[in-house]
C-alpha cells in the first residue's frame, strides 16, 4: 500500500477506535438541531464537544431517515452535518488526516444538495454540489465518493432538464460502482438512469433500465426504492398509452403499503400519480379522490408547488366536465398555495392569467394542464 493511503487508512481506523456511543451522538445531534443559527455556529466551532467525524455521519443518516416524511427537517440535519464537517479539528499524529475530513465534508455537502433538490431549491443545490466537488479535490481520491458525486450530479441534471448530461453522469457512476463491485449501488444508479429516460421521453428504454436495476437491488431491505421503481414503471406505461396497466401494476405491487410505510412525501406523490393514471383511463371521480388526498398531504408537508400542481389537475377534471365555477375555485386555490413560495417568475403570473380566464368560463382542460406542465418546469429551474 502507498504511504499516503496507508496513513489515510490509519487515520480512519483511529477515528473508529474513539467512536462515541450512539446515545451520545443522538444527544449531540438533538442539541444542534434544536438550536438557532447563532447558537449552533458557536457549538460547532467548539471541537471538544462537537468536533467528531462520527457526528457528521450520524447527522447525514438522521437526514436520510427523515427525507421521505419531513424533507425540511431532513434538510436541516444535512445542513448541520456540513457545519460540523467544516470545523473538524486536525489530528497531530496523521499528516493526511485533512484528506479524510475533506472526503467527509464533500459527502455531507452532496447530501445537503440532495436535500435541497427534495424541496425544489435547485439553484441552491447546484451551488452546494459544486462546493462538494471542489472539496473532494482536497480529499483522498476515493472512487466511491466520486461515483456518489456523479450520481448526485445526474439526479440534479434530471431535475434541471439536462437529460443528456444526466445520462453521462449516471453511466459514469455505474461504471465506477461496477469496478468497485458495489453492485447494489450500481443497480440504484441504473434505476436513476431509467428515471432520466422517463423524463426525457424515452419510455421503452426507461422500462428496460428499471428491470435491469432491479436485479442488483434488495427491494425488501429498501421499500422506498421499490416504490420508486414501481411508480416509474407505472408512469412510463401511462405515457406510452397504457394507463390501465400502470394502475394495475400499482395495485398489484403496492396494495399493502400504507402512508406510514412509505412516508408522507412518497405517499403524496403516489396519490398524484394514481390521479394522473385514473384521469387517463376515464375515471374522473377516482382521479379526483387521489388528487384531493395529494393536495392535503402536500399542504401538511409544506411543498406548495406540488400542491398547486395537484389543484390544477383537479381543475382540469372540472374543465372536462364543464364545471367552470369549480375550475375557477381550484385555480384560485392553486394560486393561494403558490403565493410567496418563491416558485419563480412564471408560476404566479401564469396562474393569475389562468384565474382570470377561468372566471370567464374559458379555461379548457388542455390549457389548465399546459400551465401545470409549465409550473413543473419552473419548479425544476429554481
CORVEN-V185600 format. One record per backbone hydrogen bond with DSSP energy under -1.0 kcal/mol. CO is the residue of the C=O (numbers start at 1). NH is the residue of the N-H. Records with the same first field share a line. If there is no record, write none. Layout:
# CORVEN-V185600
CO: NH + NH
This chain:
# CORVEN-V185600
2: 6
3: 7
4: 8
5: 9
6: 10
7: 11
8: 12
9: 13
10: 14
11: 15
12: 16
13: 17
14: 18
16: 19
21: 25
22: 26
23: 27
24: 28
25: 29
26: 30
27: 31
28: 32
29: 33
30: 34
32: 35
36: 40
37: 41
38: 42
39: 43
40: 44
41: 45
43: 46
46: 49 + 50
47: 51
50: 52
52: 55
53: 57
54: 58
55: 59
56: 60
57: 61
58: 62
59: 63
60: 64
61: 65
63: 67
66: 69 + 70
68: 265
70: 74
71: 75
72: 76
73: 77
74: 78
75: 79
76: 80
77: 81
78: 82
79: 83
80: 84
81: 85
82: 86
84: 87
85: 88
91: 94
94: 97
96: 99
97: 101
98: 102
99: 103
100: 104
101: 105
102: 106
103: 107
104: 108
105: 109
106: 110
107: 111
108: 112
109: 113
110: 114
111: 115
112: 116
113: 117
114: 118
116: 121
117: 120
120: 122
121: 125
122: 126
123: 127
124: 128
125: 129
126: 130
127: 131
128: 132
129: 133
130: 134
131: 135
132: 136
133: 137
135: 138
136: 139
142: 146
143: 147
144: 148
145: 149
146: 150
147: 151
148: 152
149: 153
150: 154
151: 155
152: 156
153: 157
154: 158
155: 159
156: 160
157: 162
158: 161
161: 163
162: 166
163: 167
164: 168
165: 169
166: 170
167: 171
168: 172
169: 173
170: 174
171: 175
172: 176
173: 177
174: 178
175: 179
176: 180
177: 182
178: 181
181: 183
182: 186
183: 187
184: 188
185: 189
186: 190
187: 191
188: 192
189: 193
190: 194
191: 195
192: 196
193: 197
194: 198
195: 199
196: 200
197: 202
201: 203
202: 206
203: 207
204: 208
205: 209
206: 210
207: 211
208: 212
209: 213
210: 214
213: 216
214: 217
217: 219
222: 226
223: 227
224: 228
225: 229
226: 230
227: 231
228: 232
229: 233
230: 234
231: 235
232: 236
233: 237
234: 238
235: 239
236: 240
237: 242
238: 241
242: 246
243: 247
244: 248
245: 249
246: 250
247: 251
248: 252
249: 253
250: 254
254: 257
258: 262
259: 263
263: 267
264: 268
265: 269
266: 270
267: 271
268: 272
269: 273
270: 274
271: 275
272: 276
273: 277
274: 278
275: 279
276: 280
277: 281
278: 283
279: 282
283: 287
284: 288
285: 289
286: 290
287: 291
288: 292
289: 293
290: 294
291: 295
292: 296
293: 297
294: 298
295: 299
296: 300
297: 301
298: 302 + 303
303: 307
304: 308
305: 309
306: 310
307: 311
308: 312
309: 313
310: 314
311: 315
312: 316
313: 317
314: 318
315: 319
316: 320
317: 321
318: 323
319: 322
322: 324
323: 327
324: 328
325: 329
326: 330
327: 331
328: 332
329: 333
330: 334
331: 335
332: 336
333: 337
334: 338
335: 339
338: 341
346: 350
347: 351
348: 352
349: 353
350: 354
351: 355
352: 356
353: 357
354: 358
355: 359
357: 362
358: 361
364: 368
365: 369
366: 370
367: 371
368: 372
369: 373
370: 374
371: 375
372: 376
373: 377
374: 378
375: 379
376: 380
379: 382
382: 123
